[in-house]
Amino acid sequence: MSISIKNVTKIYGQQKAVNNVNIEIKAGEIVGFLGPNGAGKSTTMKMITTFIPQNEGEILVCGINTLENPIEVKKKVGYLPEHNPLYLDMYIKEYLLFLARLHKIKSPKERVKEMITAVGLEKEQNKKIGDLSKGYRQRVGLAQAILHNPEVLILDEPTSGLDPNQLVEIRALIKSFGKDKTVLFSTHIMQEVEAICDRVIIINNGEIVADESISQIHQNKQNKQLVRVNFDKEINLNQFKIKGCNIKTEENNTYLFSTNTEIDIRKEIAKLAVKNDVLILEMQIIQDNLEDVFKQLTK
């Protein structure tokens, strides 16, 4: 496992910020880490990156214990915090060269040039960091996180404050990094997770409330079957009665059929349409999206 968190608890005073959390993330996974503000996301990430210690439990990064050998863990991890800390008076190249030497990277100039190209900073590379837009500062943050070629990337709100074009570009960068690295990143943008991630972990009040693949998340949590049907004309609801099924009328000859039974009601709807001389223009299964599941689990 790239990241192994076992029975981890973090206490601030009388408050349990993280309570008995267990997470296993394999090499090469891109995992979205979701939760409301104050749920424990940033605290968990800070513990993984050894910035703060846990009170209880064990965290291993690439098999290395975070409490016993934090320096070796830092060598394995690239970290972009929520509030991207940069030296605003330094030039981009100057800043990255400074970090490359701290990491004792061989051929630092070549590596810095490679990272500037990787994150799309070529046109801005001769500017001071303080003169950059938020989007380009995030690119500098990503460059410093991957500069030493870590096995694990921890990204806390990496797309916060970016415009739509920058969002697309940063998402593409994160996805490309995930081809040969383990990526754990937090965000409040659900579409981002669905576009990038293999798996989602949701934390609420310091406890893990969901840990599933994206495909599993899309399956309706209550096993409720929802089918939206658009007919060519208004139907008589009494002629479309199906046992255990409710029908809700929507606009433009559209109806929402819902049931908790295991019967595929699409077949029954099709039979009744033929029987009552009604044409089905469109039939669509409605599934829970990630935002719906998030709301259900974090109310």
Helices and strands as residue ranges (DSSP letters): E 3-12, E 15-25, E 30-34, H 41-48, E 56-61, E 64-65, H 70-76, E 77-80, H 92-102, H 108-118, G 122-124, G 129-131, H 134-146, E 152-156, H 164-177, E 182-186, H 190-196, E 199-204, E 207-213, H 214-217, E 225-231, G 237-240, E 245-249, E 254-259, H 265-275, E 280-286, H 290-298
